[in-house]
Amino acid sequence: MFILTPDETFKATVKVQVAMPKGGWREESFVAIFKRTFEEDREELMKLSNVELLRRVLTGWEMVDENRVPVPFNEQNLEAFLRLTGAVREAMLVYWQHNVGAKEKN
């Protein structure tokens, strides 16, 4: 079944590789809540930087800190998130993959 009028937002898991202080990497993840955009918006959105794009389309998240306490989605936390290059890159890629319907290969 194809639904012609999709929900205004969608959720997607974002996985981020985090460098460890003593070397190596650890994968962390959170669930991003994105605003769905449409084909008529695509060209304009593609001209934006990753940070500008996420300011427009990231509307919330399900995220916890190192103590497993939920991290509220607010302006201060969003700005802190937008300074994390790897997290921004991964969130942007996940947004485009899910918004245009590209299914990830196994």
VMD Tcl script that draws the C-alpha trace (Angstrom):
set ca {
  {0.00 0.00 0.00}
  {1.26 3.50 -0.85}
  {0.12 6.38 1.36}
  {-0.14 9.58 -0.67}
  {-0.18 11.93 2.34}
  {2.77 11.00 4.58}
  {3.09 12.15 8.17}
  {4.68 15.56 8.68}
  {7.61 14.04 10.60}
  {9.46 10.74 10.63}
  {11.91 9.02 12.96}
  {15.21 7.47 11.96}
  {18.15 6.01 13.88}
  {21.42 7.91 13.49}
  {24.62 5.96 14.25}
  {27.78 7.91 15.03}
  {31.35 6.63 15.43}
  {32.91 8.36 18.44}
  {36.70 8.42 18.95}
  {37.73 7.11 22.35}
  {40.30 8.98 24.50}
  {42.70 6.00 24.57}
  {42.23 5.16 20.88}
  {39.70 3.18 18.95}
  {36.07 3.89 18.23}
  {32.69 3.32 19.84}
  {29.38 3.42 17.99}
  {26.66 5.51 19.59}
  {23.18 6.14 18.29}
  {20.04 8.18 18.83}
  {16.66 8.47 17.17}
  {16.24 11.68 15.21}
  {12.86 13.19 14.47}
  {12.90 14.92 11.11}
  {10.43 17.18 9.35}
  {9.43 15.57 6.06}
  {10.18 17.74 3.06}
  {8.91 17.40 -0.47}
  {10.28 17.35 -3.98}
  {9.62 21.04 -4.57}
  {11.92 21.82 -1.60}
  {14.78 19.51 -2.63}
  {16.85 21.91 -4.79}
  {16.72 24.67 -2.18}
  {17.63 22.27 0.64}
  {20.55 20.79 -1.30}
  {22.15 24.26 -1.42}
  {22.27 24.48 2.37}
  {25.21 23.52 4.55}
  {24.72 20.42 6.68}
  {24.20 22.59 9.77}
  {21.65 24.83 8.03}
  {19.80 21.79 6.72}
  {19.56 20.21 10.16}
  {18.35 23.48 11.69}
  {15.42 23.29 9.27}
  {14.58 19.60 9.39}
  {15.67 18.20 12.79}
  {12.65 18.75 15.01}
  {13.46 16.50 17.96}
  {15.31 13.43 19.15}
  {15.26 10.49 21.50}
  {18.70 10.73 23.07}
  {20.27 9.98 26.44}
  {23.49 11.16 28.09}
  {26.25 8.95 29.56}
  {24.09 8.40 32.67}
  {21.11 7.31 30.54}
  {19.22 10.52 31.36}
  {17.12 11.83 28.46}
  {18.65 14.83 26.68}
  {15.94 17.41 26.00}
  {15.66 18.78 22.48}
  {16.08 22.51 23.01}
  {18.03 25.36 21.43}
  {21.07 24.98 23.70}
  {21.39 21.22 23.14}
  {20.75 21.56 19.42}
  {23.56 24.12 19.12}
  {25.90 21.80 21.05}
  {24.95 18.93 18.72}
  {25.54 21.07 15.62}
  {29.19 21.56 16.67}
  {29.85 17.80 16.41}
  {31.05 17.32 12.84}
  {30.65 13.54 12.69}
  {27.19 13.59 14.25}
  {26.05 16.36 11.89}
  {27.34 14.46 8.86}
  {25.64 11.21 9.90}
  {22.34 12.92 10.76}
  {22.31 14.70 7.41}
  {22.99 11.45 5.51}
  {20.26 9.60 7.41}
  {17.81 12.44 6.73}
  {18.40 12.32 2.97}
  {18.32 8.50 2.85}
  {14.99 8.34 4.66}
  {13.32 11.40 3.18}
  {13.87 10.36 -0.43}
  {13.03 6.74 0.28}
  {16.48 5.28 -0.40}
  {16.72 1.90 1.25}
  {20.12 1.08 2.74}
  {21.86 -1.98 1.29}
  {22.82 -4.85 3.59}
}
mol new
graphics top color blue
foreach p $ca { graphics top sphere $p radius 0.5 }
foreach p [lrange $ca 0 end-1] q [lrange $ca 1 end] { graphics top cylinder $p $q radius 0.2 }
display resetview
